[in-house]
Amino acid sequence: MNNIFSNLKGDKVIWALAGLLAIFSFLPVYSASSNLAYLHGDGSTFGFLVVHFFHLLLGFCLLFAVHKVPYHYFRGISILLLPVVVVLLVFTMIQGTTIDGAYASRWIRIPVLNVSFQSSTLAAVVLMVYVARYLSKITEKTVTFKETILPLWLPVFAILALILPANFSTTAIVFSMTLILMFLGGYPIKYLLGIVGVGVVMLALFVLTAKAFPGMMPSRVDTWTSRIETFFDGDEEQEQYQVEKAKIAIAEGGITGVGIGKSVQRNFLPQSSSDFIFAIIVEEMGLIGAFGVMLAYLFLLFRIVIVATKANTIFGKLVVMGVGLPIVFQALINMGVAVELFPVTGQTLPLVSSGGTSIWMTCVSLGIILSVSAKREEIKESENNIIEGEEENPLDILSEAI
């Protein structure tokens, strides 16, 4: 056991938080999967628990492997993977899976593993690393907007444009995180404001085009607009049904909850084990469980900022913030949807919700953060060895003289 822990490099608190969230996730996933078990099986949730276990197992294998890679290698890896994710996104759009008649081309099937993979999640991680790499290159330079169009904004908007038709919420999150990373990296604010304007115009053109030619992406834009209208109008149809059930679950939870495994609303929430798992947590564990989960993510944010602050290079600082902030941001959005602070987005609760792609990409992001932290520890250890060597040298010389 000691040998295993000795191979875990980097921030030990982040390791602990990731492990605790993963272990904790078995309780709500096992409980919340009951409705899916009855709809698609014999009523046993054990199979869903086993699938979740293997998703986490593979995720932590990825985390361990990635954190062993020296983080400066990710600069080159991001360049190599950028065209790969573009091809994956194009393929995902073309193969076009349909769910209940709505255009939802988000997943590609991996026949060998017999699993579905959401390519936009991988694209988001690769893009954030790529942006961090570019910003670290220009940090000491004065650049014009024209100079950054091809190497920076073309890849950003190409990936966003490929994600947008099937997944508006992910597109909005990636775009927001990119802008925040740009700001942290010292990119001129006046250029960022211009980019925001361009983004709004492009989104408006996309919506108008989709409305004019509805056959291009049936009902997808209508889904976005209905979610937003439902959120503001308080209409209790469609998406509002899930929100209402989530609010009932939260109200029933009270301070201490109804007890683990005793949720009632899990039988009515269609996405109880993924998008609305936070509502099930509150119902079963009350505000105590809710605040515990929130504090875990906020503490993770705190450790991410600490790792970024102590990183020894600009790229290290930026890549930690680039891949770390979306994890916490996604968690806050998931919890916000459950309490109706945001419209329904379809974002999962990282490391807690069921779903392989979300778990795997979260683990990859944590692996990159731990790789940066491990490098800092390595440098600190080397400095300590040098200091100890300098302190011992006079004694060695003296003993040799004697």
C-alpha positions, -999 to 999 in steps of 0.1 A, spaced: 0 0 0 28 24 9 44 16 -25 12 26 -43 9 59 -25 46 67 -31 39 66 -68 12 92 -65 29 125 -73 16 160 -71 -9 177 -47 -21 151 -22 -52 171 -14 -63 169 -50 -58 132 -50 -78 129 -18 -107 151 -31 -108 131 -64 -109 98 -45 -135 110 -20 -158 123 -47 -154 90 -66 -162 69 -36 -191 91 -25 -206 89 -61 -215 52 -56 -242 61 -31 -263 85 -53 -256 66 -85 -268 33 -70 -299 50 -56 -307 72 -86 -304 45 -112 -335 27 -101 -358 44 -126 -334 34 -155 -332 -1 -141 -370 -5 -143 -373 11 -177 -344 -8 -194 -340 -39 -172 -353 -61 -145 -352 -34 -118 -318 -42 -104 -294 -13 -101 -264 -35 -95 -255 -35 -132 -255 3 -133 -232 3 -103 -208 -21 -120 -207 1 -151 -200 32 -130 -172 14 -112 -155 5 -144 -159 41 -157 -142 53 -125 -115 26 -127 -106 36 -163 -108 72 -153 -83 69 -125 -60 48 -147 -60 77 -171 -54 101 -142 -24 81 -130 -10 78 -165 -14 114 -174 0 127 -141 32 107 -149 38 127 -181 60 158 -177 35 186 -182 56 205 -208 49 176 -232 13 186 -233 23 217 -253 32 195 -283 4 169 -276 -22 197 -279 -10 206 -314 -11 170 -325 -45 163 -310 -61 195 -323 -67 182 -359 -77 148 -344 -105 164 -323 -117 184 -353 -120 152 -374 -138 135 -344 -163 164 -342 -170 164 -379 -175 126 -378 -198 130 -348 -219 156 -367 -221 134 -398 -231 101 -380 -260 121 -364 -276 100 -337 -312 108 -329 -328 107 -295 -366 109 -293 -367 126 -327 -344 154 -316 -311 161 -333 -285 152 -307 -253 142 -325 -230 143 -294 -217 107 -292 -196 84 -313 -197 46 -308 -164 28 -301 -171 -8 -313 -141 -24 -297 -151 -12 -262 -188 -11 -269 -191 23 -253 -203 58 -264 -178 87 -263 -187 124 -263 -161 140 -285 -169 176 -275 -156 169 -240 -122 158 -253 -121 187 -277 -127 211 -248 -97 198 -228 -74 198 -259 -85 233 -268 -78 247 -233 -43 232 -233 -37 246 -268 -48 281 -258 -26 280 -227 3 270 -249 -2 299 -272 -7 325 -245 25 313 -228 44 320 -260 32 356 -263 33 365 -227 64 387 -231 53 401 -265 30 428 -277 7 412 -303 -19 427 -326 -53 411 -331 -45 403 -367 -15 382 -356 -36 360 -334 -64 353 -358 -49 322 -375 -29 306 -347 -54 313 -319 -90 323 -329 -93 301 -360 -89 268 -340 -111 282 -312 -140 291 -334 -136 260 -356 -141 238 -326 -169 259 -311 -187 258 -345 -185 220 -346 -198 216 -311 -226 242 -313 -252 224 -335 -256 196 -310 -245 210 -277 -251 247 -269 -243 245 -232 -209 229 -238 -202 255 -264 -211 283 -240 -190 269 -212 -159 263 -235 -162 298 -249 -166 314 -215 -136 294 -201 -115 304 -231 -122 341 -225 -114 337 -188 -81 320 -197 -73 347 -222 -79 373 -195 -57 355 -170 -30 351 -197 -29 389 -203 -46 389 -237 -57 425 -244 -92 432 -230 -102 453 -260 -97 424 -283 -117 401 -260 -146 425 -260 -145 424 -298 -144 386 -298 -175 385 -275 -193 407 -301 -183 384 -329 -194 354 -309 -229 369 -303 -233 378 -340 -222 343 -351 -246 327 -327 -275 349 -339 -267 340 -375 -267 303 -366 -300 305 -349 -316 325 -378 -302 300 -403 -316 271 -383 -350 288 -381 -350 295 -418 -338 259 -428 -352 237 -400 -343 205 -420 -306 211 -413 -309 203 -376 -344 193 -367 -357 208 -334 -323 215 -319 -325 253 -318 -362 249 -308 -349 229 -278 -326 257 -267 -352 284 -271 -378 264 -253 -354 258 -224 -347 295 -221 -384 305 -225 -394 279 -199 -368 292 -175 -380 328 -177 -418 321 -182 -421 294 -155 -440 271 -179 -444 237 -163 -440 218 -195 -411 198 -210 -379 208 -194 -397 225 -165 -411 191 -155 -375 180 -145 -368 212 -126 -401 209 -107 -393 174 -96 -358 184 -87 -372 213 -65 -396 188 -48 -367 165 -41 -347 194 -26 -377 205 -5 -383 170 8 -346 167 18 -347 194 45 -317 195 68 -307 159 72 -325 142 42 -349 113 40 -321 88 42 -297 72 17 -316 50 -8 -350 64 2 -355 90 -26 -389 92 -41 -383 117 -69 -356 95 -85 -386 76 -99 -398 107 -117 -366 124 -128 -355 111 -162 -319 121 -156 -317 114 -119 -283 97 -121 -266 123 -143 -279 158 -149 -301 160 -117 -281 138 -94 -275 168 -71 -313 169 -64 -312 133 -53 -282 139 -31 -301 168 -13 -333 147 -10 -315 118 6 -287 136 25 -303 170 31 -285 203 32 -257 186 51 -249 165 21 -255 194 -3 -230 217 15 -205 188 18 -205 183 -20 -203 221 -26 -174 225 -1 -155 196 -18 -156 214 -52 -148 248 -37 -118 232 -19 -108 217 -52 -109 252 -67 -87 264 -39 -61 237 -44 -62 244 -82 -54 280 -76 -26 270 -52 -11 247 -78 -13 274 -105 3 300 -82 32 277 -74 38 265 -110 73 273 -122 63 284 -157 37 305 -174 24 276 -193 21 256 -161 1 283 -145 -22 288 -175 -28 251 -182 -38 244 -146 -64 272 -147 -75 262 -182 -83 226 -174 -91 231 -137 -117 259 -138 -141 241 -161 -144 212 -137 -156 235 -108 -176 257 -132 -194 226 -146 -201 214 -110 -216 248 -100 -238 248 -132 -251 213 -125 -260 223 -89 -275 256 -101 -298 239 -126 -312 217 -99 -322 247 -78 -334 266 -110 -306 292 -110 -299 283 -146 -319 267 -175 -315 230 -180 -281 224 -197 -274 187 -196 -241 192 -177 -231 164 -153 -216 167 -118 -179 158 -123 -168 125 -108 -202 120 -92 -227 117 -120 -228 85 -141 -214 88 -176 -180 76 -189 -168 105 -210 -174 131 -182 -155 110 -157 -126 102 -181 -121 138 -192 -123 151 -157 -96 126 -147 -74 136 -176 -77 173 -166 -69 164 -130 -39 144 -143 -26 175 -161 -29 195 -129 -12 169 -108 16 167 -134 23 204 -130 22 200 -92 45 170 -94 71 191 -113 70 217 -86 76 191 -60 105 177 -80 121 211 -83 117 218 -46 132 184 -37 162 191 -60 167 225 -44 166 209 -9 192 183 -20 215 211 -33 212 230 0 219 199 20 249 191 -3 262 226 2 259 222 40 277 189 40 306 199 17 326 218 43 324 189 67 335 165 40 364 186 32 374 189 68 371 152 75 392 145 44 418 170 57 419 154 91 
